[in-house]
Amino acid sequence: MDDTLIFDARARVLADLQARGHATPGAVSALEDAVSSRTWWAEQWPEGVVYIAGLVAQDVQDALLEQVGRWPLCLGCGDAPEHALYIHPDLGGPDPTWVCEESGTPVASLGTLSSPGPAGPTA
């Protein structure tokens, strides 16, 4: 199996963790666990490799929910109660996108989340 898509998935999720200030040792460990698990999964179902990036992101989301709470949070809904983004489409590919769970608005492609920045939250 070509590991390029696996490495790409890892890099994209890590970029989003860093953008939102969650690239902690625990989160990176969860990412490594997800990459390892999904590598095995892709070896069993080679046609599914196009879904790897989104699935890794979802796996990290699930792990972080148990460790620290929802991630990544939506920064674009102003006064709305705190809520997260989710990967669309549900299976995670072939072009995974972070979408606001409240409005359904696409926010960013996986790997391109923005940081809150000094001027306040932005999407």
N, C-alpha and C positions, 0 to 999 in steps of 0.2 A: 504494500500500500504506500502511496505517495503521502508523506507527512506534511506537505506544504499547507494543506487546508487545516490541519491540526494546529500547526504553528501560527497560522493566520488567526485562527479562533482564539488562541491563547493571547496573542498580541492585542487583538481588538477588545477582548474583555478586560485585560489589564489596563489598556488605555482609558476605558470607561471607569474602572475602579480609581485610577489616578485622578481623572478629571473631577470626580466627585469626592475626593479625599478619603477613599476607603481602601487604598492599597496597603492594608495592614498585614502583618504576618499571618493572621488568621484567615484573612480574605485570600491572600496569595496561596495559602495552603489549600483552601477550598477550591481555588482555581486549578491548582495542580491535580487535586483529586478528580475534579470534573474532567480535565483533559485526559487523564489516565483512563478513567472509566469510558469516556466517549471514544478513545482510541480503540479500546477493545470492542466497543459497540460497532464502530466503523469496519473493523476487521471482519465482524460477523455479517454485516450488511453493507458491502462496498457501495451499492447504489445510494445508500443513505448519507454518504460523506458530505453531500451538499448541505445537509442540515446541521452539521457539527457545530458551527459557530453559534447559532441560536440556541442549540441545546446546551452547550457549555455555559452560555450566559444564564439560561434558566436554572441550570444546576447550581451555579454560584448564587443566584438570587435565593434559591431555596435554602442553601447552606447559611447565607447571611441572615435570612429571616430568623433562623434559629439562634444565631450568634448575637446579632446587633439590631435586628429589626429590618424594616423594608428598605430595599435598595434596588435601583436608584429612585430617589424621590423626584416627583414632578416639581419643577421650579417655575412653570409657566402659568399656573392657574391662580395666581394672586392670593385672594382671601379664602380660597376653598380649603377645607380640612386637608391635612397632610395625606397624600396618597402617592402611590408608586407608578412607575412606568412598567410596561410589560413588553415582551418580545412578540412581534407579529411577523409572519403568521405563527400560529400556535406551535407548529412542529419546528419552527425556528429557521426556515430557509425557503428558498435558496438565498434570499436577500433580507436578512433579519433587520428589523427596524424597531426602535423603542417607541412605544405609543402610550399616551396618557390613558390611564385606566378609567378616569372620570369622563373625559371629553371624547376619547377615541382619536384624538389628533396625533398624527405622526410627529415625533419630536426630533429624532436623529437616527441615522443608520448606526448599527452596532459598531462601536469603535470610535464614534465621533461625538460623544456627549460633550457638552461644554461644562465648564466649571462655573460656580456661582459668581465668581469675580468680585472685585471691590465695590462695584456700583450696585450690587444687589443681585438677586436671582434672575437668571435668564434661561431660556430654554435651550 
